Amino acid sequence: MPSAPLSKVLDELRTASQQAGRPLPRLLAVSKTRPASDVAQLAAAGQLAFGENYVQEAIAKLAELTHLPLEWHLIGHLQTNKAREAARHFAWVQTVDRLKLVDALMKHRSADQPPLNLLIQVNIDDEDSKHGCQPEDIFALAEAISRHPNLKLRGLMAIPAPDPDTRVQAFDAMHRLFLDLQKHFADIDTLSMGMSDDAALAIAHGSTMVRVGRALFGERTVV
């Protein structure tokens, strides 16, 4: 079943990657606050990777959509007391920012599941209002993750400040950190940055995964 918004977003990503001379990034559809029916509709059009901010909201959707081969990413801040459910239900957690959380996810990821894919979230602009580790803490987290066979470090994630005057510098800084991490750890292939408003700019500066919600689903309901 074709989806006009999905086709438009994919066309825009292809154009941006071609103009920048970069590989086409993965598209993560941000489905937070959206009903399971919206996810199913987009899945019917071929989009299978979805991002959720809230563990409990996501689990309810997963229960409705178990018949679909979807890949679920947690992209919201994860409290340690929710690590058990996150480790059991998601394929990816993109917001790892502290050692305590690594230990909790390791503890609760079952050995009979595939390794849990993790991204380290970086507070690249040092914003008080944002979660994420400091750049100098990345390697300690990466080392901790690498010690656990049921966890798999895939790369980095960031939500740069919306200020257009600093966004390019933030994207460039994230790309440098990503390349440095690749030199030291296997399986590093994902730099998750860029959303509906700045996906093209993020691609030009090395993003390999963009997180798009509004351009696919329209304006979201505030919860």
Secondary structure, DSSP 8 states (H G I E B T S, - for coil): ---HHHHHHHHHHHHHHHHHT----EEEEE-TT--HHHHHHHHHTT--EEEES-HHHHHHHHHH-TTS--EEEE-S---GGGHHHHHHH-SEEEEE-SHHHHHHHHHHS-TTS--EEEEEEB-TT--TT---B-GGGHHHHHHHHHT-TTEEEEEEE----S-HHHHHHHHHHHHHHHHHHHHHSTT--EEE---TTTHHHHHHTT-SEEEESHHHH-S----
